[in-house]
Amino acid sequence: MNMSQRVHYSFLSLLLCTSCMKESSKAEVGLVVVDRASHDFGSVLEGEMLQYEFQLRNTTASRLTVTEVLPSCGCTSFSLSRWEIEPGQTTDLSVDVATEGRPGSLSATVHVITDGGTDSSLCTLSVRAQVSACSFMYAIPPAIQVGSVRAGAPWSADVLVTYATRTPPRDGVKLRGADVSEAETSVLVGAPLPELSADPDGLLLSRFPVKVSGVAHEVEGPRAIRFVASDGTVDRELLVELQCAVVQPLATEPEALFFGSASAGERRSRQFVVTQWGEATDGWNATTSDSSMVVSNEGRGSGTIVVVFPPTPGPFAGEATVEHEGLSVKIAVAGIVRE
């Protein structure tokens, strides 16, 4: 064998040796999935219990012990056929996923942690599904429209709440409702009319006539009635907006006036309207918090505030008080004096 052949042979031997080392390294990975590490259940119906079995193999030369199995959420559970896996041996990991109360795109992962003495390994498995809701709710009309009501006056409105399901309710359908705000609102749910009926899409419908009533007064934030329906298997929630414009005995539009920014001593004016029970009213009087503001009654409910910007640079604020037939309302005034 000449020198050239020896070099070529040595080079091939080195490549083969390196290749074997790589294969040996791969074989020492730990616990690996025999087939695939993820599974897609596709489209399923809410309420189904999904199950898939993964097979894991010990590819090391020593025994592996599964120390922990960590599902990503409470909807996922598991069972493991063996916790100690000898070299070359497999274990079956069954993953169960509950779809109840989880319509839409659902995904979950399971982390399997092993400890083989000097080797540690993490194996991650995943499942996913597209879950179709087995039931839903809607209201007619979609918003409870009370309209304009005088402050302190009673009001009432009717709404029909429908619970639709693809399977017959196990214990019938029960509906309850309450105002999400702190307002004292009565929500009276009647018996289903009819108790159970089917629509062209094959859905079973339970229709509930509901009377909502209360006393008009101002409430901070949006108002809505929260309905909760239970069919013995799952609870559904529906928020129905409550639209009620409370008319005050005396009010101004707008409630506050901003005069912008101007130099000290500059005069600016803004207009407003005074209403009594929602209607423009005359005969009112007004006072101001300081002499730099003058209020005049222009008739037909209209008024004007004239402000002389004070001498001190920066923001300023004040108020005007409108009085009429023993009632009063304040208008906030603000502006900025330029330097």
TORBAMI-538436 format. One line per 8 residues: their letters; for each residue x, y, z of C-alpha. Coordinates in steps of 0.25 Angstrom, whole numbers. Layout:
a) X:Y:Z ~ ...
***
This chain:
mnmsqrvh) 0:0:0 ~ 6:13:-4 ~ 6:26:4 ~ -6:32:-4 ~ -14:19:-1 ~ -10:20:14 ~ -15:34:15 ~ -28:31:8
ysflslll) -31:19:17 ~ -28:27:29 ~ -37:38:25 ~ -48:28:22 ~ -46:22:36 ~ -47:35:43 ~ -60:39:36 ~ -66:25:40
ctscmkes) -61:27:54 ~ -67:41:54 ~ -80:36:48 ~ -81:25:59 ~ -79:35:70 ~ -90:44:65 ~ -99:32:64 ~ -95:28:78
skaevglv) -98:42:83 ~ -112:42:77 ~ -115:28:83 ~ -112:35:97 ~ -123:45:95 ~ -132:39:106 ~ -147:37:105 ~ -151:40:91
vvdrashd) -165:39:84 ~ -166:26:76 ~ -176:32:65 ~ -179:47:67 ~ -179:57:78 ~ -191:64:74 ~ -206:61:70 ~ -217:69:64
fgsvlege) -231:64:67 ~ -237:73:57 ~ -251:78:59 ~ -258:73:71 ~ -271:76:79 ~ -270:83:92 ~ -272:73:103 ~ -265:61:97
mlqyefql) -253:55:105 ~ -241:54:95 ~ -231:43:97 ~ -218:40:90 ~ -207:31:93 ~ -192:34:91 ~ -181:23:92 ~ -168:27:98
rnttasrl) -155:19:97 ~ -142:19:105 ~ -131:21:95 ~ -120:21:106 ~ -111:10:111 ~ -117:11:125 ~ -130:11:133 ~ -138:24:132
tvtevlps) -148:28:143 ~ -159:37:140 ~ -159:47:151 ~ -170:57:147 ~ -181:58:137 ~ -186:73:136 ~ -199:76:128 ~ -200:90:123
cgctsfsl) -214:92:128 ~ -225:87:137 ~ -233:81:125 ~ -222:71:122 ~ -219:58:130 ~ -210:46:127 ~ -207:32:131 ~ -193:25:129
srweiepg) -192:10:127 ~ -178:10:134 ~ -170:20:141 ~ -156:12:141 ~ -152:9:126 ~ -140:0:124 ~ -131:2:112 ~ -139:0:99
qttdlsvd) -152:-2:106 ~ -164:7:103 ~ -175:13:112 ~ -189:17:108 ~ -194:31:112 ~ -209:33:110 ~ -213:48:109 ~ -227:52:112
vategrpg) -233:66:109 ~ -246:71:114 ~ -253:80:104 ~ -265:85:113 ~ -265:100:114 ~ -254:102:104 ~ -260:105:91 ~ -250:110:80
slsatvhv) -236:107:78 ~ -231:97:88 ~ -216:93:91 ~ -209:86:102 ~ -195:81:105 ~ -190:71:114 ~ -175:71:119 ~ -169:58:123
itdggtds) -156:59:132 ~ -147:47:133 ~ -135:45:142 ~ -125:33:138 ~ -115:35:148 ~ -105:44:141 ~ -114:48:130 ~ -126:56:130
slctlsvr) -136:59:119 ~ -149:67:116 ~ -159:61:106 ~ -170:71:102 ~ -183:65:95 ~ -194:74:90 ~ -209:72:85 ~ -218:82:79
aqvsacsf) -233:82:74 ~ -243:92:69 ~ -255:91:78 ~ -269:95:73 ~ -278:100:84 ~ -289:91:88 ~ -298:102:93 ~ -299:117:93
myaippai) -308:129:97 ~ -314:141:90 ~ -325:152:93 ~ -336:159:85 ~ -334:170:85 ~ -319:169:86 ~ -319:182:96 ~ -329:186:106
qvgsvrag) -334:199:102 ~ -341:207:113 ~ -339:221:106 ~ -340:234:114 ~ -345:233:128 ~ -346:244:138 ~ -337:242:150 ~ -344:235:161
apwsadvl) -355:230:152 ~ -358:215:150 ~ -355:208:137 ~ -357:194:132 ~ -353:186:119 ~ -355:173:113 ~ -345:164:106 ~ -345:149:101
vtyatrtp) -333:141:105 ~ -331:128:97 ~ -322:117:100 ~ -318:108:88 ~ -312:94:90 ~ -308:82:81 ~ -312:72:91 ~ -324:70:100
prdgvklr) -322:77:114 ~ -319:67:124 ~ -327:74:135 ~ -334:84:127 ~ -329:99:126 ~ -329:109:137 ~ -327:124:135 ~ -323:135:145
gadvseae) -319:149:143 ~ -314:161:150 ~ -309:175:147 ~ -294:176:147 ~ -294:190:153 ~ -298:193:167 ~ -311:198:163 ~ -323:191:169
tsvlvgap) -329:185:157 ~ -340:174:157 ~ -338:163:147 ~ -350:154:147 ~ -348:141:138 ~ -361:135:133 ~ -363:120:130 ~ -358:115:116
lpelsadp) -368:118:105 ~ -368:108:99 ~ -360:99:108 ~ -353:92:97 ~ -353:95:82 ~ -345:91:70 ~ -340:101:59 ~ -336:97:44
dglllsrf) -322:95:48 ~ -325:84:58 ~ -323:93:70 ~ -331:91:83 ~ -336:104:87 ~ -341:109:101 ~ -347:123:101 ~ -348:131:114
pvkvsgva) -357:144:114 ~ -350:153:124 ~ -355:166:130 ~ -344:176:135 ~ -349:188:144 ~ -343:198:153 ~ -342:213:157 ~ -335:223:148
hevegpra) -322:228:154 ~ -308:231:150 ~ -298:219:150 ~ -283:220:147 ~ -279:212:135 ~ -286:204:125 ~ -298:196:130 ~ -302:182:126
irfvasdg) -310:170:130 ~ -302:157:132 ~ -310:145:129 ~ -305:131:133 ~ -311:118:128 ~ -309:104:133 ~ -313:91:126 ~ -307:82:137
tvdrellv) -294:80:129 ~ -289:94:126 ~ -292:108:129 ~ -293:119:119 ~ -292:134:121 ~ -298:145:113 ~ -296:160:115 ~ -308:169:110
elqcavvq) -305:184:109 ~ -315:192:117 ~ -317:206:111 ~ -324:216:120 ~ -322:231:119 ~ -325:237:132 ~ -332:251:130 ~ -328:260:142
platepea) -338:271:148 ~ -328:282:144 ~ -315:280:135 ~ -306:288:126 ~ -301:284:113 ~ -289:283:113 ~ -286:280:128 ~ -272:287:127
lffgsasa) -266:298:118 ~ -251:299:114 ~ -247:312:109 ~ -234:308:103 ~ -221:316:105 ~ -219:331:104 ~ -211:343:109 ~ -214:349:123
gerrsrqf) -226:359:122 ~ -231:353:109 ~ -247:351:108 ~ -253:338:103 ~ -268:333:103 ~ -274:320:102 ~ -289:316:101 ~ -297:306:109
vvtqwgea) -312:301:110 ~ -320:299:122 ~ -330:288:122 ~ -341:284:132 ~ -345:269:131 ~ -339:269:117 ~ -345:282:112 ~ -339:295:110
tdgwnatt) -344:305:121 ~ -344:320:124 ~ -344:328:136 ~ -331:323:143 ~ -321:331:150 ~ -306:328:151 ~ -294:332:160 ~ -279:330:158
sdssmvvs) -268:326:167 ~ -260:339:164 ~ -262:352:158 ~ -254:349:145 ~ -266:341:140 ~ -279:347:136 ~ -291:338:132 ~ -303:344:124
negrgsgt) -317:337:121 ~ -319:338:106 ~ -333:333:106 ~ -339:320:101 ~ -330:312:111 ~ -317:318:105 ~ -306:324:113 ~ -293:330:111
ivvvfppt) -281:330:121 ~ -270:341:118 ~ -256:339:125 ~ -245:349:126 ~ -232:341:127 ~ -225:344:140 ~ -211:350:142 ~ -204:338:147
pgpfagea) -198:328:136 ~ -203:314:136 ~ -216:306:137 ~ -228:312:145 ~ -241:307:148 ~ -255:312:154 ~ -269:309:153 ~ -283:315:151
tvehegls) -295:311:158 ~ -309:311:151 ~ -321:312:160 ~ -336:310:156 ~ -348:307:164 ~ -341:302:176 ~ -331:293:168 ~ -317:296:165
vkiavagi) -306:291:156 ~ -291:294:154 ~ -283:297:141 ~ -268:294:142 ~ -259:305:135 ~ -245:303:132 ~ -234:309:123 ~ -219:312:122
vre) -212:326:123 ~ -200:326:114 ~ -187:332:119
***
